[in-house]
Amino acid sequence: MFGIRSILALVIGTAVAIAIVIGAFTFLEKNNPAIDTKVGGQLLLLGITLVAGLAGGFAAATIAAKRRRLHAIIVGILLCALGLVSQVLFPDRISQHNPAWYNYGIPVLSLVAATLGGRLRSRT
């Protein structure tokens, strides 16, 4: 079912999203270490996650030869899983002051955004 092009689409789509998130979060945390403790900062980080998910899903759908939306959905599932696993592996990075909607909103939003990115690409 999955050929080399499909695997490449999944790897690159996931890598694009991760690079955007890590780059933006690192930049913002260096300039404002407590950015995720304020509602405005949390919304900004959710926006970055949205952009990263859209870009990752779009990239995967662009590279995939067939079933573009499926590739974007799989990238979204991978991003969601990585977000949840990172919360378990790095609990010190998750502020205890954050509400649950924020801590679990990021992984869920990445799944939805990647799916939308794939849908956007399949329409063009």
N, C-alpha and C positions, 0 to 999 in steps of 0.2 A: 504494500500500500504506500509506504513512504520511501521515496528514492533519495538520492543524494541532494537533489535540489530542495526537496521538502525539509530534510534535516538542516540544510544550510539556511533555509528560510526561518526555521524555528530558532536556530542559534543566533542568527543575525538580528532577528526581531527582538529576541530577549535581550541581547547585548545592547542594542540601541536604547531600549527602555532603561536598562540598568545604568548605562553610562549617563543618561540625562538625569536620572534620580541622584546618583552618587555625586555627579558634578555640581548640580544645583544645591543639594543638601549640604555638601561640604563647603561650598562658597558661602551659603547663608549662615551656617553654624560658625564659621570663622569670624564673620562680621557681626553676628548677633547670637551668642551661644544659647540664649534662652528663647529663641524664636518660637519653639513649639509649645511654650507655656502660655502663650497669649492666643486668643481666638483668631485675631487677624493673621498671625503667623501660621496657625494651624490651617486656616483656609488657604493661605498662600502655598503651603506644602501640599495640600490636597490638589490645588491647581497644577502644581508641578507634576504630581503623580498622574493627573489627567492627561497632560501633554505627553508625558513619557509613555503612558499606555497607548495613546492614540498613535504616536510615532512608531512604537514597537509593533503594534498590530498592522499598521499601514505598511511598514517595511516587510514584515513576514508575508503579507498578502501580495505585495509587489513581486517578491522573489519567487513565490510559489507558482508552479506552472498550472496546477489544478487545485480545486477546492480552496480557494483563497480565504474564504471566511473561516473555514475549519482551521487553517493554520493560524489565523489571528486569534481564534478562540483558544487554541492550545497555548499560544504565547500568553494570553491572559490568565489561563490556569496556572502556567508556570510562574508568572509574576505574583499571582495571588498566593501560591504555595510558598514562594520565596519570602514574601512579606510576612506570612504567618510563622514560618520557620525562624526568620530573623528575630521575631519577638520572643521566641522561646530561647534561642541561642544567646541573644544579647539583651537580657532584661534590663541591664543598667542603662542602655541607650533609650529605653522607653520610659519616659518621665512618669512618675507615679501621680503627677498632677493632671495628666491628660485624661479626658473623659473617654469612655469606651468607644463612643462613636468615632473618635479620631483614631485610636489605636487599631481598630478593626475596619475603619472606613478606607484606609489607604490600600490594604490588600484587595478589598472588594471593588473599590474604584478602579484599580489597575485592571482587573478582569473585565469590567464593563467597558472601560476606555479602549482596551486592546480589541475587543469585539467590535466596537464602533469604528475603530481605525480600519479594521478589515472590511467592514461594510462600506465605509467611505471609499476605500480603494476598489472594491468590486463594482462600484457604481461608475467609476471613471474609466 
